[in-house]
Amino acid sequence: MTVRNRVEVLSDENAAFLFRMMRRRPQGTALLTVANHTSSLDDPGLLGAIMPWDIIFNPWRLRWALATQEICFPATNPKVQAFMGAGKVLPVKRGAGIDHGFWLDAARVVASGQWVHVFPEARVVQSGRLNLDPITSRSPAELRAKGRLKWGAAKLAAHAPVPPIIVPIYHVGMAGVLPQKNVWKTAEDGRRFFDNFVVPGGWNIMGIQGHKVRVRVGPAVVYDDLLREHEARHGPLRKVSAAPIHETWEQEVERWKSSEAERALYSAIMRRVEESLLALEALCEADLKARPDPDLKPFCDRSRAACLDPA
């Protein structure tokens, strides 16, 4: 990313704070970074490009990532599974929800005070609008009630023994680095579907060159007041431990299930994360107007046009 392309991180106090937190945090405090997801190369490609070298080569400080089980941990390919595990990647099961056991694995990593990176959109979105594209699963009413983002990151934060530091990151340009098809198609049975696979030849690494990406880091998300308010009304939150489990895994997963009150808390936390990312999105758009760059493609034209398609 940094040899054949250009990655520009706005150097300000927020970025400096993020790099400090990558290196050193209060004892037992995890770092939870959240970012928009605009290409399948966001991690490790972009995230690796913005990490200092001393972080990349330090196994303890390097981030933990979350990736879709069916794609990144194929049951028939143990070599790929081993490769992902060696890169500090944990599987998540798409569509299984925040009460799934894989999410508890991530919570145990947060409980140990390490760095975990989450894409709260939970998929690649190339429209240039945070989690809004032709296949946004939430209706307008649900978007108003629940927000645009999935709640997983908030659950990790709410049940950590020490509340993690949540830092938002927003980037523009990766939609041009690894574009997707982003078109409506008709299957043989007449069913309409949105094809958002990577364009043919997109994974040809030698062809990924000459692009520009800009990255902004926001201030840490404040949410400790939400935790205090919840516990004042509903009692102490259950805290996940990184210590060895003494019960069966099934019992742990059963205890991991969220109550309706806890889900309301997750929603409130993610609203603040959403506000932070939308504020960064607006700053990035303003910056693009002030400093246009022909090598920087902020969104996929096909994805944005497809948003208007009645299909």
N, C-alpha and C positions, 0 to 999 in steps of 0.2 A: 504493500500500500504506500509506503513512503519512498520507494525507489522509482517506480514507474508512474506513480500518481502523487498528488500533493494533499496532505492533510494539515489543515490549519486549526489549531485549538486557540480560542480566544484566551489570551493570557491576562487573567484578572484575579482578584482575591478568591473568587469561587473555585477557579481551577487550581490555584495554589493550595487552597484548603483540601480539595480532593486528593491531590498528590501527597499532602501531609498525612491524610487519613489512610492512604494506601500503605504508607510506611510505618506509621505509629499511631496507635489509638489507646484510650484508657483500657486498663486490664479487663478482659472479658467482653469488650464492646465490639460488635460486628460492624462492618461497613456494608450497606445495602444500596447498590447503585441501580437506578431505574432509567431506561432510555426508550426512545421511539425505535421501532423496528422496521427499517426500510429495505433491507436486503438480507439474503442468506449469508452474506459476508460481514455483517455487522460485528459478529463475534465468531471467530477470532480476528478477522481481518482488520476492522476499524478499531476495535477495543485494544488489540495488540499494538496498533500504530500509535495510540495515545499513551500507552503505559511506558513509564521510564524503564530503562534496561535493568535497573537493580530490582524492579518488581518482577519483570518477566523471568529472570533467572533465580528467583527466590521461591521455592516450592510452597513455603508457608504463606507468603504475602500474595502470591498470584491468586486471581479471582477464581471462584467456583462459578460455573455456568450451568444453566438448565436447558435441556434440549429434548425434542420430541422423541419418545421411545421408538416408535415405528420407523422413523427415518434414520436416526443417529445411533440406535442400538438394535440393529436388525438381529432377530433370533438366529438366523442362519449364517451370520458372519461374526464369529467371536473375535476376529482380528480387528474389525471396526469397533466393536465394543471395548476391546482393550485399549485401542488408540484413543477413544473418547475418554475413557476413565483416566488414562495417563495425562490427559490434558485438563483434568479437574472439571469434568462435565458429569452432571447427574441427569438421569432420565426423568421425564415427566410424561404422563399419559394424557394425550390430548382428549379433552372432553370429559375427563374423569372428575373434575372439580377439585376444590381446595381441601376436601377431606380425604383425599386419596393418600395411601401410604407413602408414595414417592415424595409428596410434598412434606411429609413428616421427616423424611431423610434430609431435605433441604433445611428444615427448621432446626434439626440437630446440628447442622453445620453452622448456622447462624448462632446457635446457643454456645458453640465453641469459640465464638469471637472472631471468626474469619470473614473474608470478603465474599459476598455473593452478588452476582449481577442478574437482574431480572428484566425481561421485556414484557411489561404489563399489558401490551396489546395482544400478546400470546400468538402472534402470527405476523407475517410480513405485510405491510401496508404501504403502497407506493403512490398514493393520491396526494401526498404532501399535507394531509390533514390527519391529526392524531386519531388513529383507529376509526376513521370514516372512509369507507370505500364501498364498492357495489355489493360486497358480501358481509357487511357489518351485521352481526347476528342479532343485535338488540334493536328493537323497534324504537321509534321516536319517543314513545312514552317510557320505555325502559331506560333509554339514554338519559331522560330527565330524572328518573327515579334512582337509577343505579350508577350513572356516569358512563364514561367511555371505556374505562379500564377494568381489567379483571382484578380480583381482590387478593390474589395469592401473596403478593409482596406485603400487603397489610397484615395478613395472618402471620407471616414470618415475623414481622415486627412486634405484633401484639403479644405473642407468646414466648418471646425471647426473655431469658432471665434478666438481661440488661438491654434496654431498648436500643436497637442499632441506630447508627447514623445513616439517614436516608439522603442520598445525594442524586438529584435529577441531572440527566445529560440529554441534550437534543442535538441532532446532527442533520445536515442537508447535503445531498450529493451522492449518497450511496445508491439511489435509484438509477443513476446513470452508470455507476460502476458495474452493477449486476442487475440489469433490467429483467422484468418478467413479461410474459405475454399479455396479461391483463385485458382479455377480450372475452365477450360472451360467445358461446358456441352452442350448437344444437346436437345432442346425442342421437344415435340411431333410433332410439325409442321416442324421440321428440322432446325429450327433457332438455331444458335450457340449463347450462352451467357456466360458471365463470372460470376460465382457464388462467390460473396465475402461476403456472410453472415458469421456471427460468427460460428465457428465449434460447433457441438452438444456438449452440456455440458459446453460450454465455459463460460456461465454466472453463473456457480456454484461457488459462492464466496469462499466456503471452499476449492475448488480445485485450486484457484489462490494463489500459495505460492511458495517460493523458487526461485523467479526470481530476477534478478538484472537490474536496470535501471540507466543509466547515463544521466545527464542533463548539458548542457552548455548554458550560457547566452552570447550574443554578445554585442558589444558596440551599443549605440543608433544610429539609422539610421539617417543620415544627409540628409535632403531634402528641407530645407528652401530656398536654392538657386533655386530649381526648381519652387517653388511657386513664388518667385520674378521674375524669367524669364517669367513665364506664364503671370503674371499680367502686366509686362512691355509690352508684345505683345498684350494681349487680354483684358486688363482692369481688375478691381477688381473681384475676385471670389465671388460668392454669399455665404454668411456665414449663417449657420443654427443656430437658436436660441433655447435655452431650455425654453424660455418663453411661456406662453399659446398662442395657435394659434388663430388668429382673423379672418382668412379666413376659408373656408370649407376645409376639409381634402383633397378632390379631387383637389382643387386649389393648396394646398401645394405640393401634389404629382406631379402635372403638372409642378410646378416650380422646382421640384427636378430633372427633367430630365437633362441629361448631353449633352453638345455639343460635337462635334468631337474634338475640341481643348482641352476640359476638359478631354476627354478620353485619349488623347495623354499624358496629364499630369499624369493621373492615371497610365498609362503604365510605364512612366519614374520613378515614385515613386516606383512602385512594382518591377521594375528592380533592384533598390537598395536594397529592402527588399530581393529579390531573391538572390542577390550577398551575402548578409549578411548570409542568411540561408545556402547557398552552402558552404561558408567559414567555418561555424560551422560544417556542415556535413563532410567536409574534415578533420577538427580537430578531430572529433569523430572517424572517420575511422582510423586515425593515432594513436589515443589513444588506440583503440581496438587492433591494431597490437602490440603496445608497452606493453599493459597490457591486454592480453586475459583473459576472464572470462567464464568458462563453464556455468555459470548461466545467462549469458547475451546473448539474441538472438537478433541480430541487424536487422534481416529481416526475412520474410517468404520465405523459399526455394521454395514453390509452386508458390508464386507470381513472384519471379525472374525467375523461369523456364518458367512460362507461358508467360513472356515477349518475349520469343523466339518462342512461338507457332504461326504458320502462321495464325491461326484463328483470 
